[in-house]
Amino acid sequence: MLGYTTTRATRGHRRPPPRQSAQFGTGNAQALQGVRWLRREGFTVVAKELQGVGYSEPADMIGFRASCSVLLRPVDGREEFEREMQSPRAQAGTIGLYRLFICPPGVIQTHELPFGWGLLYATERSIEEVVRPPGNIWPGPGTKIPAVMRFQHQPDPQAERQVLFALCRKMAAGENVE
């Protein structure tokens, strides 16, 4: 029945199983909050959970606008954050001019952040911006604004093109990218 149930009342018509809400604190619920936050920040091209060839870093959540890209890395718990800090991608990375962690409140403390990373605390209904670049301008590379420069990383242009290509390929196939 491919995940569908039937009942006498529906006389053989397939009905999808009832939706289960995502438990908050899981990557999926954080991804939904992260996608909403990116859109509110003016990133019109947004995707989550993109995998592709040509880049080693998974795009958990990524947003693009004309001037830049932002990578959101969801962290569910303390152990996951500690594993992430052991990973070379936390420091080097390949995608995202700006990079922020998104987690439940208190999982990551501000003094534990790698240099240049931001931090968002996500609850079921809101996002608290703990550490982030000031304003809503999100300037591109080469800005001379010191408060923003500290948050900028050096993304790999080829890796970002691969992410955009993976996004376009999914959209062309009619797949949901959010």
C-alpha positions in Angstrom: 0.0 0.0 0.0 3.1 2.3 -0.1 2.5 3.9 3.2 -1.2 4.6 2.7 -4.1 3.2 4.7 -7.6 2.4 3.6 -10.7 2.2 5.7 -14.2 1.0 5.1 -15.4 4.6 5.3 -13.2 5.6 2.3 -14.3 2.5 0.3 -10.9 1.6 -1.0 -9.7 5.2 -1.6 -6.2 5.7 -0.5 -5.7 8.2 2.2 -2.3 9.3 3.4 -1.4 8.5 7.0 -1.9 11.4 9.5 0.9 13.9 9.5 3.3 13.7 12.4 4.7 17.0 13.5 8.5 17.1 13.6 9.8 16.9 17.1 11.6 20.0 17.9 15.3 19.6 18.5 15.6 17.4 15.4 17.4 18.5 12.3 14.1 18.6 10.3 12.3 21.0 12.6 15.4 23.2 12.8 15.7 23.1 9.0 12.1 24.4 8.7 12.8 27.2 11.1 16.2 27.9 9.4 14.5 28.1 5.9 11.9 30.6 7.3 14.7 32.7 8.9 16.7 32.8 5.7 13.7 33.9 3.7 12.9 36.7 6.3 16.6 37.8 5.9 16.0 38.3 2.1 17.5 35.1 0.8 15.2 34.3 -2.1 17.0 31.1 -3.2 16.9 28.7 -0.3 17.4 24.9 0.0 18.0 22.3 2.6 19.8 19.0 2.7 21.6 19.3 -0.7 24.1 16.6 -1.6 26.2 16.7 -4.7 29.5 16.0 -6.3 32.3 18.6 -6.4 31.9 19.8 -2.8 32.7 18.0 0.4 30.5 20.0 2.8 26.8 19.1 2.8 24.5 22.1 2.4 22.2 21.5 5.4 20.5 24.8 4.8 21.8 27.4 2.4 20.4 30.7 1.1 21.6 32.8 -1.8 20.9 36.4 -2.6 22.6 38.5 -5.3 25.5 39.5 -3.1 26.3 36.4 -1.0 25.4 33.0 0.5 24.7 31.9 4.0 25.1 28.4 5.3 23.2 27.2 8.4 24.5 24.2 10.1 21.9 22.5 12.4 23.1 20.9 15.6 20.8 18.8 17.7 22.8 18.2 20.8 26.1 18.7 22.6 27.7 15.6 21.3 27.0 16.6 17.7 28.5 20.0 18.2 31.6 18.4 19.7 31.9 16.1 16.7 31.4 19.1 14.4 34.3 20.9 16.1 36.6 18.0 15.4 35.7 18.2 11.7 38.0 20.2 9.5 35.0 21.6 7.6 34.0 23.7 10.7 37.1 25.8 10.2 37.8 25.5 6.5 34.5 24.8 4.9 33.8 25.3 1.2 30.4 26.9 0.9 28.8 29.9 2.5 30.3 33.4 2.7 28.5 33.6 6.1 28.1 30.5 8.3 25.9 30.1 11.4 25.0 27.2 13.7 21.3 26.7 14.5 20.5 24.7 17.6 18.1 24.5 20.5 18.8 27.2 23.2 21.9 26.5 25.3 23.4 23.7 23.2 26.2 26.0 22.1 27.6 28.9 24.1 28.9 32.0 22.3 32.5 31.5 23.6 32.6 28.0 21.9 32.0 29.3 18.4 34.8 29.0 15.8 36.0 32.4 14.6 33.6 34.0 12.2 30.6 31.7 12.9 27.2 33.0 14.0 24.7 31.3 16.3 20.9 31.1 16.2 18.8 29.5 18.9 15.7 27.9 17.5 12.5 27.0 19.4 9.3 25.6 17.9 8.0 29.0 17.1 10.9 31.4 16.9 14.6 32.0 16.3 16.7 34.0 18.6 19.7 35.6 16.9 22.5 35.2 19.4 25.5 36.0 17.3 25.2 37.3 13.7 26.4 40.1 11.4 24.8 43.4 12.2 21.9 44.7 10.1 20.2 43.0 7.2 22.4 44.1 4.4 24.6 41.0 4.1 27.3 42.5 1.9 29.3 40.5 -0.5 32.9 39.6 -0.3 35.4 42.5 0.1 33.2 44.7 2.3 35.1 47.3 4.3 32.7 47.1 7.3 34.7 45.7 10.2 31.7 44.3 12.1 30.7 42.4 9.0 34.1 41.4 7.8 34.7 39.2 10.9 31.8 37.0 9.8 32.9 36.5 6.2 34.6 33.3 5.1 36.2 32.5 1.8 33.8 30.2 0.0 34.9 28.1 -2.9 33.2 29.5 -6.1 33.2 26.1 -7.8 31.7 24.4 -4.8 29.0 27.0 -4.6 28.2 26.6 -8.3 27.9 22.9 -7.7 25.4 23.6 -4.9 23.4 25.9 -7.2 23.5 23.3 -10.0 22.2 20.6 -7.6 19.5 22.9 -6.6 18.5 23.6 -10.2 18.6 19.9 -11.1 16.2 19.1 -8.2 13.9 21.9 -9.2 13.9 20.8 -12.8 12.9 17.3 -11.7 10.0 18.8 -9.7 11.5 17.9 -6.3 10.9 20.1 -3.3 14.1 21.8 -2.2 12.7 23.3 1.0 
